Amino acid sequence: MQLWQDADEPTIFYTYSWWNHADDLENYRISTLFQDTWGRVKNGSVRHPGLFRRTR
């Protein structure tokens, strides 16, 4: 996973990650790490968080 910062809006950040299978992403989303981290990040967000899924 990588943390990216928007080139035009320095207060906007994105996480970028690669998953081999949808189940891998789902397991991460139900992990303690995700729940703890996202809970803190979400509380400090001004904008509504979004999710973008892509395939290669």
NUBAMI-377016 format. One line per 2 residues: number of its first residue (from 1); for each residue x, y, z of C-alpha. Coordinates in steps of 0.2 Angstrom, whole numbers, padded with zeros to 4 digits, always signed. Layout:
<recs>
NUM	X/Y/Z | ...
</recs>
This chain:
<recs>
1	+0000/+0000/+0000 | +0006/+0018/-0004
3	+0000/+0035/+0002 | -0001/+0047/-0012
5	-0004/+0066/-0011 | -0014/+0075/-0024
7	-0003/+0086/-0035 | -0015/+0101/-0036
9	-0023/+0099/-0019 | -0010/+0096/-0005
11	-0024/+0092/+0008 | -0030/+0077/-0002
13	-0022/+0060/+0000 | -0026/+0043/-0008
15	-0020/+0026/-0003 | -0015/+0015/-0018
17	-0014/-0004/-0016 | -0014/-0020/-0026
19	-0024/-0035/-0023 | -0023/-0052/-0032
21	-0040/-0057/-0027 | -0056/-0048/-0021
23	-0055/-0059/-0006 | -0038/-0052/-0001
25	-0046/-0034/-0001 | -0060/-0040/+0009
27	-0049/-0048/+0022 | -0039/-0032/+0023
29	-0055/-0022/+0025 | -0061/-0033/+0040
31	-0043/-0033/+0048 | -0040/-0024/+0065
33	-0026/-0013/+0056 | -0039/-0006/+0043
35	-0053/-0004/+0056 | -0041/+0006/+0068
37	-0033/+0016/+0055 | -0048/+0020/+0045
39	-0058/+0025/+0060 | -0045/+0038/+0064
41	-0043/+0044/+0046 | -0062/+0045/+0043
43	-0065/+0056/+0059 | -0052/+0069/+0052
45	-0059/+0069/+0034 | -0068/+0084/+0028
47	-0074/+0076/+0012 | -0083/+0060/+0010
49	-0071/+0046/+0007 | -0072/+0037/-0010
51	-0066/+0020/-0016 | -0060/+0017/-0034
53	-0058/-0001/-0041 | -0048/-0004/-0056
55	-0042/-0019/-0065 | -0026/-0021/-0076
</recs>
